[in-house]
Amino acid sequence: AIQQVLEVARGIALKSPVAVQMTKKSLVYSQSRPNKDGLEHIKLINQAMLQSDDLKKAAMATATKTETEFDNL
């Protein structure tokens, strides 16, 4: 069980820190609100994420099938 947890943690650590934090904030925000409000919040965050350098880095890494390093927050 611990190995699986560590594997998930490693996978998360390879993701964009911006995306991880925004996902966390969206989940916390949406947890105590109606679905409509949560989806609106996610829509606004996604619009902001489209301007992130992390999106460009992730797209390039996917296209070239390589790993990328993201800037710290």
mmCIF file of the N, C-alpha and C atoms, coordinates in Angstrom:
data_MODEL
# 
_entry.id   MODEL 
# 
loop_
_atom_site.group_PDB 
_atom_site.id 
_atom_site.type_symbol 
_atom_site.label_atom_id 
_atom_site.label_alt_id 
_atom_site.label_comp_id 
_atom_site.label_asym_id 
_atom_site.label_entity_id 
_atom_site.label_seq_id 
_atom_site.pdbx_PDB_ins_code 
_atom_site.Cartn_x 
_atom_site.Cartn_y 
_atom_site.Cartn_z 
_atom_site.occupancy 
_atom_site.B_iso_or_equiv 
_atom_site.pdbx_formal_charge 
_atom_site.auth_seq_id 
_atom_site.auth_comp_id 
_atom_site.auth_asym_id 
_atom_site.auth_atom_id 
_atom_site.pdbx_PDB_model_num 
ATOM 1   N N  . ALA A 1 1  ? 0.827   -1.194 0.000   1.00 0.00 ? 1  ALA A N  1 
ATOM 2   C CA . ALA A 1 1  ? 0.000   0.000  0.000   1.00 0.00 ? 1  ALA A CA 1 
ATOM 3   C C  . ALA A 1 1  ? 0.868   1.254  0.000   1.00 0.00 ? 1  ALA A C  1 
ATOM 4   N N  . ILE A 1 2  ? 1.937   1.258  0.797   1.00 0.00 ? 2  ILE A N  1 
ATOM 5   C CA . ILE A 1 2  ? 2.829   2.425  0.860   1.00 0.00 ? 2  ILE A CA 1 
ATOM 6   C C  . ILE A 1 2  ? 3.483   2.657  -0.493  1.00 0.00 ? 2  ILE A C  1 
ATOM 7   N N  . GLN A 1 3  ? 3.860   1.595  -1.198  1.00 0.00 ? 3  GLN A N  1 
ATOM 8   C CA . GLN A 1 3  ? 4.475   1.738  -2.516  1.00 0.00 ? 3  GLN A CA 1 
ATOM 9   C C  . GLN A 1 3  ? 3.530   2.435  -3.483  1.00 0.00 ? 3  GLN A C  1 
ATOM 10  N N  . GLN A 1 4  ? 2.258   2.086  -3.423  1.00 0.00 ? 4  GLN A N  1 
ATOM 11  C CA . GLN A 1 4  ? 1.270   2.719  -4.309  1.00 0.00 ? 4  GLN A CA 1 
ATOM 12  C C  . GLN A 1 4  ? 1.120   4.205  -3.981  1.00 0.00 ? 4  GLN A C  1 
ATOM 13  N N  . VAL A 1 5  ? 1.119   4.528  -2.708  1.00 0.00 ? 5  VAL A N  1 
ATOM 14  C CA . VAL A 1 5  ? 1.018   5.931  -2.286  1.00 0.00 ? 5  VAL A CA 1 
ATOM 15  C C  . VAL A 1 5  ? 2.233   6.711  -2.788  1.00 0.00 ? 5  VAL A C  1 
ATOM 16  N N  . LEU A 1 6  ? 3.415   6.142  -2.634  1.00 0.00 ? 6  LEU A N  1 
ATOM 17  C CA . LEU A 1 6  ? 4.631   6.806  -3.097  1.00 0.00 ? 6  LEU A CA 1 
ATOM 18  C C  . LEU A 1 6  ? 4.633   6.969  -4.615  1.00 0.00 ? 6  LEU A C  1 
ATOM 19  N N  . GLU A 1 7  ? 4.114   5.987  -5.317  1.00 0.00 ? 7  GLU A N  1 
ATOM 20  C CA . GLU A 1 7  ? 4.028   6.072  -6.779  1.00 0.00 ? 7  GLU A CA 1 
ATOM 21  C C  . GLU A 1 7  ? 3.095   7.214  -7.209  1.00 0.00 ? 7  GLU A C  1 
ATOM 22  N N  . VAL A 1 8  ? 1.964   7.332  -6.545  1.00 0.00 ? 8  VAL A N  1 
ATOM 23  C CA . VAL A 1 8  ? 1.034   8.434  -6.839  1.00 0.00 ? 8  VAL A CA 1 
ATOM 24  C C  . VAL A 1 8  ? 1.691   9.773  -6.515  1.00 0.00 ? 8  VAL A C  1 
ATOM 25  N N  . ALA A 1 9  ? 2.375   9.845  -5.380  1.00 0.00 ? 9  ALA A N  1 
ATOM 26  C CA . ALA A 1 9  ? 3.046   11.084 -4.977  1.00 0.00 ? 9  ALA A CA 1 
ATOM 27  C C  . ALA A 1 9  ? 4.115   11.480 -5.993  1.00 0.00 ? 9  ALA A C  1 
ATOM 28  N N  . ARG A 1 10 ? 4.874   10.513 -6.491  1.00 0.00 ? 10 ARG A N  1 
ATOM 29  C CA . ARG A 1 10 ? 5.893   10.808 -7.504  1.00 0.00 ? 10 ARG A CA 1 
ATOM 30  C C  . ARG A 1 10 ? 5.239   11.338 -8.780  1.00 0.00 ? 10 ARG A C  1 
ATOM 31  N N  . GLY A 1 11 ? 4.120   10.728 -9.156  1.00 0.00 ? 11 GLY A N  1 
ATOM 32  C CA . GLY A 1 11 ? 3.391   11.177 -10.343 1.00 0.00 ? 11 GLY A CA 1 
ATOM 33  C C  . GLY A 1 11 ? 2.902   12.607 -10.191 1.00 0.00 ? 11 GLY A C  1 
ATOM 34  N N  . ILE A 1 12 ? 2.386   12.940 -9.029  1.00 0.00 ? 12 ILE A N  1 
ATOM 35  C CA . ILE A 1 12 ? 1.919   14.308 -8.772  1.00 0.00 ? 12 ILE A CA 1 
ATOM 36  C C  . ILE A 1 12 ? 3.097   15.281 -8.794  1.00 0.00 ? 12 ILE A C  1 
ATOM 37  N N  . ALA A 1 13 ? 4.229   14.854 -8.235  1.00 0.00 ? 13 ALA A N  1 
ATOM 38  C CA . ALA A 1 13 ? 5.409   15.728 -8.170  1.00 0.00 ? 13 ALA A CA 1 
ATOM 39  C C  . ALA A 1 13 ? 5.944   16.078 -9.557  1.00 0.00 ? 13 ALA A C  1 
ATOM 40  N N  . LEU A 1 14 ? 5.674   15.250 -10.549 1.00 0.00 ? 14 LEU A N  1 
ATOM 41  C CA . LEU A 1 14 ? 6.129   15.526 -11.913 1.00 0.00 ? 14 LEU A CA 1 
ATOM 42  C C  . LEU A 1 14 ? 5.217   16.503 -12.640 1.00 0.00 ? 14 LEU A C  1 
ATOM 43  N N  . LYS A 1 15 ? 4.059   16.756 -12.096 1.00 0.00 ? 15 LYS A N  1 
ATOM 44  C CA . LYS A 1 15 ? 3.092   17.653 -12.734 1.00 0.00 ? 15 LYS A CA 1 
ATOM 45  C C  . LYS A 1 15 ? 3.444   19.106 -12.460 1.00 0.00 ? 15 LYS A C  1 
ATOM 46  N N  . SER A 1 16 ? 2.822   19.977 -13.219 1.00 0.00 ? 16 SER A N  1 
ATOM 47  C CA . SER A 1 16 ? 3.008   21.413 -13.038 1.00 0.00 ? 16 SER A CA 1 
ATOM 48  C C  . SER A 1 16 ? 2.558   21.824 -11.643 1.00 0.00 ? 16 SER A C  1 
ATOM 49  N N  . PRO A 1 17 ? 3.420   22.514 -10.881 1.00 0.00 ? 17 PRO A N  1 
ATOM 50  C CA . PRO A 1 17 ? 3.007   22.979 -9.547  1.00 0.00 ? 17 PRO A CA 1 
ATOM 51  C C  . PRO A 1 17 ? 1.784   23.895 -9.611  1.00 0.00 ? 17 PRO A C  1 
ATOM 52  N N  . VAL A 1 18 ? 1.704   24.696 -10.661 1.00 0.00 ? 18 VAL A N  1 
ATOM 53  C CA . VAL A 1 18 ? 0.545   25.582 -10.820 1.00 0.00 ? 18 VAL A CA 1 
ATOM 54  C C  . VAL A 1 18 ? -0.720  24.745 -10.979 1.00 0.00 ? 18 VAL A C  1 
ATOM 55  N N  . ALA A 1 19 ? -0.668  23.734 -11.823 1.00 0.00 ? 19 ALA A N  1 
ATOM 56  C CA . ALA A 1 19 ? -1.840  22.885 -12.048 1.00 0.00 ? 19 ALA A CA 1 
ATOM 57  C C  . ALA A 1 19 ? -2.234  22.124 -10.783 1.00 0.00 ? 19 ALA A C  1 
ATOM 58  N N  . VAL A 1 20 ? -1.252  21.624 -10.055 1.00 0.00 ? 20 VAL A N  1 
ATOM 59  C CA . VAL A 1 20 ? -1.536  20.887 -8.823  1.00 0.00 ? 20 VAL A CA 1 
ATOM 60  C C  . VAL A 1 20 ? -2.218  21.797 -7.802  1.00 0.00 ? 20 VAL A C  1 
ATOM 61  N N  . GLN A 1 21 ? -1.683  22.993 -7.615  1.00 0.00 ? 21 GLN A N  1 
ATOM 62  C CA . GLN A 1 21 ? -2.268  23.919 -6.635  1.00 0.00 ? 21 GLN A CA 1 
ATOM 63  C C  . GLN A 1 21 ? -3.652  24.383 -7.048  1.00 0.00 ? 21 GLN A C  1 
ATOM 64  N N  . MET A 1 22 ? -3.843  24.648 -8.330  1.00 0.00 ? 22 MET A N  1 
ATOM 65  C CA . MET A 1 22 ? -5.166  25.090 -8.794  1.00 0.00 ? 22 MET A CA 1 
ATOM 66  C C  . MET A 1 22 ? -6.192  23.966 -8.685  1.00 0.00 ? 22 MET A C  1 
ATOM 67  N N  . THR A 1 23 ? -5.773  22.747 -8.926  1.00 0.00 ? 23 THR A N  1 
ATOM 68  C CA . THR A 1 23 ? -6.671  21.604 -8.758  1.00 0.00 ? 23 THR A CA 1 
ATOM 69  C C  . THR A 1 23 ? -7.077  21.475 -7.301  1.00 0.00 ? 23 THR A C  1 
ATOM 70  N N  . LYS A 1 24 ? -6.108  21.593 -6.415  1.00 0.00 ? 24 LYS A N  1 
ATOM 71  C CA . LYS A 1 24 ? -6.386  21.508 -4.978  1.00 0.00 ? 24 LYS A CA 1 
ATOM 72  C C  . LYS A 1 24 ? -7.355  22.610 -4.554  1.00 0.00 ? 24 LYS A C  1 
ATOM 73  N N  . LYS A 1 25 ? -7.099  23.842 -4.993  1.00 0.00 ? 25 LYS A N  1 
ATOM 74  C CA . LYS A 1 25 ? -7.966  24.961 -4.633  1.00 0.00 ? 25 LYS A CA 1 
ATOM 75  C C  . LYS A 1 25 ? -9.388  24.757 -5.187  1.00 0.00 ? 25 LYS A C  1 
ATOM 76  N N  . SER A 1 26 ? -9.478  24.235 -6.388  1.00 0.00 ? 26 SER A N  1 
ATOM 77  C CA . SER A 1 26 ? -10.796 23.989 -6.987  1.00 0.00 ? 26 SER A CA 1 
ATOM 78  C C  . SER A 1 26 ? -11.571 22.938 -6.200  1.00 0.00 ? 26 SER A C  1 
ATOM 79  N N  . LEU A 1 27 ? -10.881 21.889 -5.802  1.00 0.00 ? 27 LEU A N  1 
ATOM 80  C CA . LEU A 1 27 ? -11.543 20.840 -5.026  1.00 0.00 ? 27 LEU A CA 1 
ATOM 81  C C  . LEU A 1 27 ? -12.036 21.367 -3.681  1.00 0.00 ? 27 LEU A C  1 
ATOM 82  N N  . VAL A 1 28 ? -11.188 22.129 -3.011  1.00 0.00 ? 28 VAL A N  1 
ATOM 83  C CA . VAL A 1 28 ? -11.574 22.689 -1.708  1.00 0.00 ? 28 VAL A CA 1 
ATOM 84  C C  . VAL A 1 28 ? -12.740 23.661 -1.882  1.00 0.00 ? 28 VAL A C  1 
ATOM 85  N N  . TYR A 1 29 ? -12.655 24.528 -2.881  1.00 0.00 ? 29 TYR A N  1 
ATOM 86  C CA . TYR A 1 29 ? -13.713 25.506 -3.137  1.00 0.00 ? 29 TYR A CA 1 
ATOM 87  C C  . TYR A 1 29 ? -15.036 24.810 -3.446  1.00 0.00 ? 29 TYR A C  1 
ATOM 88  N N  . SER A 1 30 ? -14.987 23.810 -4.305  1.00 0.00 ? 30 SER A N  1 
ATOM 89  C CA . SER A 1 30 ? -16.207 23.152 -4.789  1.00 0.00 ? 30 SER A CA 1 
ATOM 90  C C  . SER A 1 30 ? -16.844 22.224 -3.757  1.00 0.00 ? 30 SER A C  1 
ATOM 91  N N  . GLN A 1 31 ? -16.077 21.815 -2.800  1.00 0.00 ? 31 GLN A N  1 
ATOM 92  C CA . GLN A 1 31 ? -16.539 20.833 -1.826  1.00 0.00 ? 31 GLN A CA 1 
ATOM 93  C C  . GLN A 1 31 ? -17.785 21.288 -1.076  1.00 0.00 ? 31 GLN A C  1 
ATOM 94  N N  . SER A 1 32 ? -17.870 22.573 -0.759  1.00 0.00 ? 32 SER A N  1 
ATOM 95  C CA . SER A 1 32 ? -18.980 23.051 0.068   1.00 0.00 ? 32 SER A CA 1 
ATOM 96  C C  . SER A 1 32 ? -19.919 23.976 -0.708  1.00 0.00 ? 32 SER A C  1 
ATOM 97  N N  . ARG A 1 33 ? -19.916 23.859 -2.028  1.00 0.00 ? 33 ARG A N  1 
ATOM 98  C CA . ARG A 1 33 ? -20.764 24.726 -2.839  1.00 0.00 ? 33 ARG A CA 1 
ATOM 99  C C  . ARG A 1 33 ? -21.557 23.896 -3.842  1.00 0.00 ? 33 ARG A C  1 
ATOM 100 N N  . PRO A 1 34 ? -22.599 24.472 -4.381  1.00 0.00 ? 34 PRO A N  1 
ATOM 101 C CA . PRO A 1 34 ? -23.367 23.759 -5.422  1.00 0.00 ? 34 PRO A CA 1 
ATOM 102 C C  . PRO A 1 34 ? -22.493 23.480 -6.651  1.00 0.00 ? 34 PRO A C  1 
ATOM 103 N N  . ASN A 1 35 ? -22.815 22.435 -7.379  1.00 0.00 ? 35 ASN A N  1 
ATOM 104 C CA . ASN A 1 35 ? -22.042 22.056 -8.564  1.00 0.00 ? 35 ASN A CA 1 
ATOM 105 C C  . ASN A 1 35 ? -21.870 23.217 -9.534  1.00 0.00 ? 35 ASN A C  1 
ATOM 106 N N  . LYS A 1 36 ? -22.930 23.973 -9.752  1.00 0.00 ? 36 LYS A N  1 
ATOM 107 C CA . LYS A 1 36 ? -22.872 25.097 -10.700 1.00 0.00 ? 36 LYS A CA 1 
ATOM 108 C C  . LYS A 1 36 ? -21.781 26.089 -10.302 1.00 0.00 ? 36 LYS A C  1 
ATOM 109 N N  . ASP A 1 37 ? -21.688 26.419 -9.026  1.00 0.00 ? 37 ASP A N  1 
ATOM 110 C CA . ASP A 1 37 ? -20.665 27.355 -8.550  1.00 0.00 ? 37 ASP A CA 1 
ATOM 111 C C  . ASP A 1 37 ? -19.265 26.772 -8.714  1.00 0.00 ? 37 ASP A C  1 
ATOM 112 N N  . GLY A 1 38 ? -19.122 25.505 -8.393  1.00 0.00 ? 38 GLY A N  1 
ATOM 113 C CA . GLY A 1 38 ? -17.823 24.845 -8.536  1.00 0.00 ? 38 GLY A CA 1 
ATOM 114 C C  . GLY A 1 38 ? -17.365 24.811 -9.980  1.00 0.00 ? 38 GLY A C  1 
ATOM 115 N N  . LEU A 1 39 ? -18.276 24.513 -10.888 1.00 0.00 ? 39 LEU A N  1 
ATOM 116 C CA . LEU A 1 39 ? -17.920 24.474 -12.308 1.00 0.00 ? 39 LEU A CA 1 
ATOM 117 C C  . LEU A 1 39 ? -17.558 25.858 -12.839 1.00 0.00 ? 39 LEU A C  1 
ATOM 118 N N  . GLU A 1 40 ? -18.251 26.879 -12.372 1.00 0.00 ? 40 GLU A N  1 
ATOM 119 C CA . GLU A 1 40 ? -17.926 28.250 -12.777 1.00 0.00 ? 40 GLU A CA 1 
ATOM 120 C C  . GLU A 1 40 ? -16.525 28.623 -12.284 1.00 0.00 ? 40 GLU A C  1 
ATOM 121 N N  . HIS A 1 41 ? -16.210 28.232 -11.062 1.00 0.00 ? 41 HIS A N  1 
ATOM 122 C CA . HIS A 1 41 ? -14.889 28.491 -10.494 1.00 0.00 ? 41 HIS A CA 1 
ATOM 123 C C  . HIS A 1 41 ? -13.805 27.800 -11.331 1.00 0.00 ? 41 HIS A C  1 
ATOM 124 N N  . ILE A 1 42 ? -14.040 26.560 -11.685 1.00 0.00 ? 42 ILE A N  1 
ATOM 125 C CA . ILE A 1 42 ? -13.081 25.799 -12.495 1.00 0.00 ? 42 ILE A CA 1 
ATOM 126 C C  . ILE A 1 42 ? -12.914 26.454 -13.865 1.00 0.00 ? 42 ILE A C  1 
ATOM 127 N N  . LYS A 1 43 ? -14.008 26.934 -14.441 1.00 0.00 ? 43 LYS A N  1 
ATOM 128 C CA . LYS A 1 43 ? -13.928 27.611 -15.740 1.00 0.00 ? 43 LYS A CA 1 
ATOM 129 C C  . LYS A 1 43 ? -13.010 28.830 -15.665 1.00 0.00 ? 43 LYS A C  1 
ATOM 130 N N  . LEU A 1 44 ? -13.144 29.608 -14.605 1.00 0.00 ? 44 LEU A N  1 
ATOM 131 C CA . LEU A 1 44 ? -12.301 30.794 -14.445 1.00 0.00 ? 44 LEU A CA 1 
ATOM 132 C C  . LEU A 1 44 ? -10.833 30.419 -14.259 1.00 0.00 ? 44 LEU A C  1 
ATOM 133 N N  . ILE A 1 45 ? -10.594 29.392 -13.478 1.00 0.00 ? 45 ILE A N  1 
ATOM 134 C CA . ILE A 1 45 ? -9.216  28.940 -13.260 1.00 0.00 ? 45 ILE A CA 1 
ATOM 135 C C  . ILE A 1 45 ? -8.615  28.416 -14.561 1.00 0.00 ? 45 ILE A C  1 
ATOM 136 N N  . ASN A 1 46 ? -9.395  27.661 -15.318 1.00 0.00 ? 46 ASN A N  1 
ATOM 137 C CA . ASN A 1 46 ? -8.894  27.132 -16.591 1.00 0.00 ? 46 ASN A CA 1 
ATOM 138 C C  . ASN A 1 46 ? -8.518  28.251 -17.556 1.00 0.00 ? 46 ASN A C  1 
ATOM 139 N N  . GLN A 1 47 ? -9.297  29.319 -17.561 1.00 0.00 ? 47 GLN A N  1 
ATOM 140 C CA . GLN A 1 47 ? -8.971  30.452 -18.422 1.00 0.00 ? 47 GLN A CA 1 
ATOM 141 C C  . GLN A 1 47 ? -7.619  31.054 -18.027 1.00 0.00 ? 47 GLN A C  1 
ATOM 142 N N  . ALA A 1 48 ? -7.375  31.153 -16.752 1.00 0.00 ? 48 ALA A N  1 
ATOM 143 C CA . ALA A 1 48 ? -6.089  31.681 -16.276 1.00 0.00 ? 48 ALA A CA 1 
ATOM 144 C C  . ALA A 1 48 ? -4.951  30.708 -16.600 1.00 0.00 ? 48 ALA A C  1 
ATOM 145 N N  . MET A 1 49 ? -5.218  29.425 -16.477 1.00 0.00 ? 49 MET A N  1 
ATOM 146 C CA . MET A 1 49 ? -4.187  28.417 -16.741 1.00 0.00 ? 49 MET A CA 1 
ATOM 147 C C  . MET A 1 49 ? -3.735  28.429 -18.198 1.00 0.00 ? 49 MET A C  1 
ATOM 148 N N  . LEU A 1 50 ? -4.618  28.833 -19.098 1.00 0.00 ? 50 LEU A N  1 
ATOM 149 C CA . LEU A 1 50 ? -4.248  28.879 -20.514 1.00 0.00 ? 50 LEU A CA 1 
ATOM 150 C C  . LEU A 1 50 ? -3.121  29.871 -20.776 1.00 0.00 ? 50 LEU A C  1 
ATOM 151 N N  . GLN A 1 51 ? -2.907  30.782 -19.853 1.00 0.00 ? 51 GLN A N  1 
ATOM 152 C CA . GLN A 1 51 ? -1.861  31.788 -20.005 1.00 0.00 ? 51 GLN A CA 1 
ATOM 153 C C  . GLN A 1 51 ? -0.563  31.385 -19.298 1.00 0.00 ? 51 GLN A C  1 
ATOM 154 N N  . SER A 1 52 ? -0.570  30.239 -18.662 1.00 0.00 ? 52 SER A N  1 
ATOM 155 C CA . SER A 1 52 ? 0.584   29.778 -17.884 1.00 0.00 ? 52 SER A CA 1 
ATOM 156 C C  . SER A 1 52 ? 1.690   29.236 -18.786 1.00 0.00 ? 52 SER A C  1 
ATOM 157 N N  . ASP A 1 53 ? 2.933   29.520 -18.424 1.00 0.00 ? 53 ASP A N  1 
ATOM 158 C CA . ASP A 1 53 ? 4.075   28.930 -19.137 1.00 0.00 ? 53 ASP A CA 1 
ATOM 159 C C  . ASP A 1 53 ? 4.089   27.416 -18.973 1.00 0.00 ? 53 ASP A C  1 
ATOM 160 N N  . ASP A 1 54 ? 3.527   26.930 -17.878 1.00 0.00 ? 54 ASP A N  1 
ATOM 161 C CA . ASP A 1 54 ? 3.497   25.490 -17.637 1.00 0.00 ? 54 ASP A CA 1 
ATOM 162 C C  . ASP A 1 54 ? 2.712   24.763 -18.728 1.00 0.00 ? 54 ASP A C  1 
ATOM 163 N N  . LEU A 1 55 ? 1.668   25.382 -19.243 1.00 0.00 ? 55 LEU A N  1 
ATOM 164 C CA . LEU A 1 55 ? 0.885   24.761 -20.307 1.00 0.00 ? 55 LEU A CA 1 
ATOM 165 C C  . LEU A 1 55 ? 1.757   24.561 -21.543 1.00 0.00 ? 55 LEU A C  1 
ATOM 166 N N  . LYS A 1 56 ? 2.525   25.578 -21.893 1.00 0.00 ? 56 LYS A N  1 
ATOM 167 C CA . LYS A 1 56 ? 3.414   25.475 -23.057 1.00 0.00 ? 56 LYS A CA 1 
ATOM 168 C C  . LYS A 1 56 ? 4.468   24.380 -22.843 1.00 0.00 ? 56 LYS A C  1 
ATOM 169 N N  . LYS A 1 57 ? 5.036   24.356 -21.650 1.00 0.00 ? 57 LYS A N  1 
ATOM 170 C CA . LYS A 1 57 ? 6.060   23.342 -21.348 1.00 0.00 ? 57 LYS A CA 1 
ATOM 171 C C  . LYS A 1 57 ? 5.472   21.934 -21.403 1.00 0.00 ? 57 LYS A C  1 
ATOM 172 N N  . ALA A 1 58 ? 4.283   21.773 -20.831 1.00 0.00 ? 58 ALA A N  1 
ATOM 173 C CA . ALA A 1 58 ? 3.638   20.450 -20.818 1.00 0.00 ? 58 ALA A CA 1 
ATOM 174 C C  . ALA A 1 58 ? 3.277   20.007 -22.232 1.00 0.00 ? 58 ALA A C  1 
ATOM 175 N N  . ALA A 1 59 ? 2.779   20.936 -23.039 1.00 0.00 ? 59 ALA A N  1 
ATOM 176 C CA . ALA A 1 59 ? 2.426   20.599 -24.420 1.00 0.00 ? 59 ALA A CA 1 
ATOM 177 C C  . ALA A 1 59 ? 3.658   20.185 -25.219 1.00 0.00 ? 59 ALA A C  1 
ATOM 178 N N  . MET A 1 60 ? 4.745   20.906 -25.039 1.00 0.00 ? 60 MET A N  1 
ATOM 179 C CA . MET A 1 60 ? 5.982   20.582 -25.753 1.00 0.00 ? 60 MET A CA 1 
ATOM 180 C C  . MET A 1 60 ? 6.526   19.217 -25.298 1.00 0.00 ? 60 MET A C  1 
ATOM 181 N N  . ALA A 1 61 ? 6.485   18.970 -24.008 1.00 0.00 ? 61 ALA A N  1 
ATOM 182 C CA . ALA A 1 61 ? 6.968   17.686 -23.486 1.00 0.00 ? 61 ALA A CA 1 
ATOM 183 C C  . ALA A 1 61 ? 6.121   16.531 -24.015 1.00 0.00 ? 61 ALA A C  1 
ATOM 184 N N  . THR A 1 62 ? 4.825   16.746 -24.088 1.00 0.00 ? 62 THR A N  1 
ATOM 185 C CA . THR A 1 62 ? 3.937   15.703 -24.612 1.00 0.00 ? 62 THR A CA 1 
ATOM 186 C C  . THR A 1 62 ? 4.223   15.462 -26.089 1.00 0.00 ? 62 THR A C  1 
ATOM 187 N N  . ALA A 1 63 ? 4.381   16.539 -26.835 1.00 0.00 ? 63 ALA A N  1 
ATOM 188 C CA . ALA A 1 63 ? 4.624   16.420 -28.278 1.00 0.00 ? 63 ALA A CA 1 
ATOM 189 C C  . ALA A 1 63 ? 5.954   15.733 -28.577 1.00 0.00 ? 63 ALA A C  1 
ATOM 190 N N  . THR A 1 64 ? 6.960   15.999 -27.762 1.00 0.00 ? 64 THR A N  1 
ATOM 191 C CA . THR A 1 64 ? 8.291   15.421 -27.992 1.00 0.00 ? 64 THR A CA 1 
ATOM 192 C C  . THR A 1 64 ? 8.529   14.151 -27.177 1.00 0.00 ? 64 THR A C  1 
ATOM 193 N N  . LYS A 1 65 ? 7.512   13.779 -26.398 1.00 0.00 ? 65 LYS A N  1 
ATOM 194 C CA . LYS A 1 65 ? 7.593   12.582 -25.545 1.00 0.00 ? 65 LYS A CA 1 
ATOM 195 C C  . LYS A 1 65 ? 8.815   12.625 -24.629 1.00 0.00 ? 65 LYS A C  1 
ATOM 196 N N  . THR A 1 66 ? 9.008   13.798 -24.016 1.00 0.00 ? 66 THR A N  1 
ATOM 197 C CA . THR A 1 66 ? 10.095  13.974 -23.063 1.00 0.00 ? 66 THR A CA 1 
ATOM 198 C C  . THR A 1 66 ? 9.519   14.488 -21.751 1.00 0.00 ? 66 THR A C  1 
ATOM 199 N N  . GLU A 1 67 ? 10.346  14.455 -20.726 1.00 0.00 ? 67 GLU A N  1 
ATOM 200 C CA . GLU A 1 67 ? 9.927   15.024 -19.443 1.00 0.00 ? 67 GLU A CA 1 
ATOM 201 C C  . GLU A 1 67 ? 10.334  16.490 -19.419 1.00 0.00 ? 67 GLU A C  1 
ATOM 202 N N  . THR A 1 68 ? 9.651   17.262 -18.606 1.00 0.00 ? 68 THR A N  1 
ATOM 203 C CA . THR A 1 68 ? 9.991   18.674 -18.479 1.00 0.00 ? 68 THR A CA 1 
ATOM 204 C C  . THR A 1 68 ? 10.114  19.040 -17.017 1.00 0.00 ? 68 THR A C  1 
ATOM 205 N N  . GLU A 1 69 ? 10.799  20.120 -16.767 1.00 0.00 ? 69 GLU A N  1 
ATOM 206 C CA . GLU A 1 69 ? 10.884  20.643 -15.408 1.00 0.00 ? 69 GLU A CA 1 
ATOM 207 C C  . GLU A 1 69 ? 10.099  21.935 -15.361 1.00 0.00 ? 69 GLU A C  1 
ATOM 208 N N  . PHE A 1 70 ? 9.266   22.053 -14.346 1.00 0.00 ? 70 PHE A N  1 
ATOM 209 C CA . PHE A 1 70 ? 8.452   23.244 -14.174 1.00 0.00 ? 70 PHE A CA 1 
ATOM 210 C C  . PHE A 1 70 ? 9.104   24.153 -13.147 1.00 0.00 ? 70 PHE A C  1 
ATOM 211 N N  . ASP A 1 71 ? 8.870   25.457 -13.301 1.00 0.00 ? 71 ASP A N  1 
ATOM 212 C CA . ASP A 1 71 ? 9.375   26.419 -12.332 1.00 0.00 ? 71 ASP A CA 1 
ATOM 213 C C  . ASP A 1 71 ? 8.648   26.231 -11.009 1.00 0.00 ? 71 ASP A C  1 
ATOM 214 N N  . ASN A 1 72 ? 9.333   26.529 -9.912  1.00 0.00 ? 72 ASN A N  1 
ATOM 215 C CA . ASN A 1 72 ? 8.695   26.492 -8.598  1.00 0.00 ? 72 ASN A CA 1 
ATOM 216 C C  . ASN A 1 72 ? 7.709   27.642 -8.497  1.00 0.00 ? 72 ASN A C  1 
ATOM 217 N N  . LEU A 1 73 ? 6.740   27.475 -7.618  1.00 0.00 ? 73 LEU A N  1 
ATOM 218 C CA . LEU A 1 73 ? 5.773   28.559 -7.411  1.00 0.00 ? 73 LEU A CA 1 
ATOM 219 C C  . LEU A 1 73 ? 6.411   29.693 -6.665  1.00 0.00 ? 73 LEU A C  1 
# 
